[in-house]
Amino acid sequence: MSDGERREVAVRVAFPGGESDVHWLADLWRAEWNGDIMISKGCVHHLHELETLIAWTGAERVGAATFMVDGSDCELMSINSLAQAQGVGTKLLESVEDHARRTGCERVWLITSNDNVAALRFYQRRGYRIMAVHVGGIDRARKTKPSIPLTGCHGIEIHDEIELEKRL
């Protein structure tokens, strides 16, 4: 499959439904984010305290998204797809956007790191625009969460937060 090809699968998205979902999410966040703490523009967030959606294909959990509605804004805190190029990330993102619209939000926004070119591509292809670059934002976050690596995707040093948004 080439870089631009996707193999769509039937993906169902739902809010967590029980203890097994809670345990699965904790394991996912530990594996993908070194725990459930996320730092965005200097604010510390605990993923287990945020709203979460889980993506399923059949009986298998294949991804999750966490987000926070604050007035007319919805901040996407994390998104993980365990089945690449199958539409899982897109379905999760669309589900967050739908929830945000239903709750009266005017925009969805997020932070990604300067090394994450795949995320920049993913979000921009889905209508998100770069709104700001917070120079040194990751360097400051690393003081609170030292497990943030110094070097990320493609050997790029991680220093800055890139803020993207989509108007709903």
ROMAR-554263 format. One record per residue (C-alpha): residue in one letter; x, y, z. Coordinates in pm, 1 decimal, decimal comma, padded with zeros to 6 digits. Layout:
a_X_Y_Z
...
This chain:
m_00000,0_00000,0_00000,0
s_00151,1_00337,9_-00096,3
d_00172,8_00638,4_00135,2
g_-00151,6_00791,5_00009,4
e_-00360,2_00474,0_00001,1
r_-00602,6_00383,0_00275,1
r_-00785,1_00060,8_00332,1
e_-01115,2_00159,1_00494,5
v_-01259,3_-00078,5_00751,7
a_-01586,1_-00059,3_00942,4
v_-01506,8_00152,7_01247,1
r_-01748,1_00213,0_01533,1
v_-01677,1_00490,8_01783,1
a_-01827,1_00505,0_02132,2
f_-01766,6_00641,8_02478,0
p_-01603,2_00395,1_02721,1
g_-01850,8_00143,6_02854,5
g_-01690,7_-00020,5_03154,6
e_-01387,4_-00112,0_03360,0
s_-01221,4_-00310,2_03080,9
d_-01228,7_00004,5_02864,2
v_-01079,7_00211,0_03147,6
h_-00794,9_-00039,3_03192,5
w_-00734,8_-00058,6_02817,0
l_-00714,6_00321,7_02796,2
a_-00467,3_00337,8_03084,9
d_-00246,8_00082,2_02907,0
l_-00277,0_00272,5_02577,3
w_-00181,3_00605,5_02735,1
r_00111,3_00448,1_02917,8
a_00239,4_00290,6_02594,1
e_00177,1_00587,6_02365,0
w_00224,3_00890,9_02593,4
n_00433,9_00759,0_02886,4
g_00132,2_00796,3_03116,1
d_-00189,3_00992,9_03122,1
i_-00043,0_01341,8_03160,2
m_-00057,4_01578,7_02862,3
i_00072,7_01933,5_02863,2
s_-00078,6_02189,2_02629,4
k_00029,2_02553,2_02627,5
g_00165,3_02513,6_02979,9
c_-00147,9_02349,9_03125,1
v_-00126,5_02000,4_03270,7
h_-00414,3_01766,7_03185,0
h_-00483,4_01413,4_03304,6
l_-00629,2_01209,5_03021,7
h_-00840,7_00996,2_03255,5
e_-01027,3_01313,6_03362,5
l_-01118,7_01411,3_03004,1
e_-01388,0_01293,2_02766,3
t_-01277,7_00990,9_02566,9
l_-01396,4_00805,0_02260,3
i_-01281,7_00455,1_02168,4
a_-01270,0_00322,2_01812,3
w_-01362,9_-00039,9_01750,0
t_-01343,7_-00274,1_01453,7
g_-01564,7_-00564,5_01543,7
a_-01478,8_-00661,3_01902,4
e_-01128,2_-00510,6_01890,9
r_-01036,3_-00167,9_02025,7
v_-00825,1_00004,7_01759,2
g_-00789,5_00361,7_01882,3
a_-00894,5_00638,4_02113,8
a_-00928,4_01015,0_02129,3
t_-00943,1_01236,7_02436,2
f_-01076,7_01589,2_02435,4
m_-01206,0_01870,6_02651,5
v_-01497,3_02101,6_02579,5
d_-01450,5_02450,0_02724,0
g_-01723,8_02693,4_02625,9
s_-01719,3_02730,9_02248,6
d_-01385,6_02550,9_02214,4
c_-01300,7_02183,4_02205,7
e_-00937,4_02091,4_02260,4
l_-00829,2_01758,1_02119,2
m_-00574,9_01630,5_02370,0
s_-00477,3_01296,8_02220,2
i_-00561,0_01072,4_01931,9
n_-00421,2_00725,2_01875,1
s_-00489,1_00482,8_01593,7
l_-00357,7_00130,5_01635,6
a_-00457,8_00041,0_01278,8
q_-00274,6_00274,0_01042,9
a_-00416,7_00379,3_00705,1
q_-00757,3_00221,2_00773,7
g_-00959,3_00533,6_00854,6
v_-00950,2_00491,7_01233,1
g_-00789,2_00829,5_01304,7
t_-01023,1_01004,7_01063,9
k_-01329,2_00840,9_01220,5
l_-01213,1_00938,2_01570,3
l_-01147,7_01296,6_01462,1
e_-01486,2_01323,3_01288,9
s_-01655,3_01185,0_01601,7
v_-01484,6_01445,2_01823,1
e_-01588,2_01719,1_01579,3
d_-01948,9_01591,0_01576,2
h_-01959,4_01587,5_01956,4
a_-01812,5_01939,0_01965,9
r_-02078,8_02067,6_01724,2
r_-02357,9_01906,2_01929,5
t_-02230,2_02077,7_02245,2
g_-02214,7_02420,7_02079,3
c_-01845,3_02446,8_02005,4
e_-01729,8_02676,0_01727,3
r_-01386,8_02520,5_01683,8
v_-01169,9_02220,6_01758,8
w_-00806,9_02294,1_01829,7
l_-00499,7_02096,3_01924,4
i_-00128,6_02109,7_01989,3
t_00129,6_01889,8_01822,2
s_00506,7_01897,2_01840,1
n_00730,3_02042,5_01571,0
d_00870,4_01700,2_01477,0
n_00532,7_01539,8_01411,4
v_00512,3_01593,5_01036,7
a_00268,3_01301,5_00998,2
a_00023,3_01471,4_01236,4
l_00063,5_01804,2_01057,0
r_-00017,1_01633,1_00728,9
f_-00309,7_01438,3_00880,7
y_-00478,9_01741,4_01034,2
q_-00420,9_01980,6_00744,2
r_-00568,4_01728,2_00500,3
r_-00881,8_01732,7_00720,0
g_-00927,0_02109,1_00719,6
y_-00713,1_02216,2_01015,6
r_-00495,7_02524,8_00986,7
i_-00181,8_02627,0_01170,8
m_-00276,0_02912,7_01400,4
a_00037,0_02957,6_01610,3
v_00380,3_02824,4_01687,2
h_00465,9_02834,1_02056,2
v_00843,5_02849,4_02041,9
g_01000,1_02648,3_02323,7
g_00661,6_02513,4_02437,3
i_00780,6_02152,3_02445,1
d_01103,6_02252,9_02620,0
r_00893,5_02411,2_02896,1
a_00657,4_02109,8_02910,4
r_00956,2_01877,7_02949,5
k_01029,2_02042,9_03288,5
t_00694,2_01906,2_03414,0
k_00702,5_01582,6_03213,6
p_01068,2_01481,0_03170,9
s_00968,3_01167,5_02977,1
i_00906,3_01383,6_02666,6
p_01192,6_01283,2_02436,7
l_01451,1_01530,1_02310,9
t_01441,0_01389,1_01958,5
g_01132,3_01270,3_01776,5
c_01013,6_01167,4_01433,3
h_01275,1_01158,8_01158,2
g_01551,6_01256,4_01402,7
i_01403,8_01606,2_01448,4
e_01476,9_01776,0_01781,2
i_01152,7_01849,2_01968,0
h_01122,4_02206,5_02097,0
d_00804,7_02379,9_01981,8
e_00427,5_02339,6_02005,9
i_00229,9_02389,4_01686,4
e_-00131,7_02493,1_01737,7
l_-00388,8_02394,2_01475,7
e_-00760,6_02461,8_01461,3
k_-01067,0_02384,8_01255,4
r_-01368,4_02612,6_01261,0
l_-01691,3_02415,4_01283,8
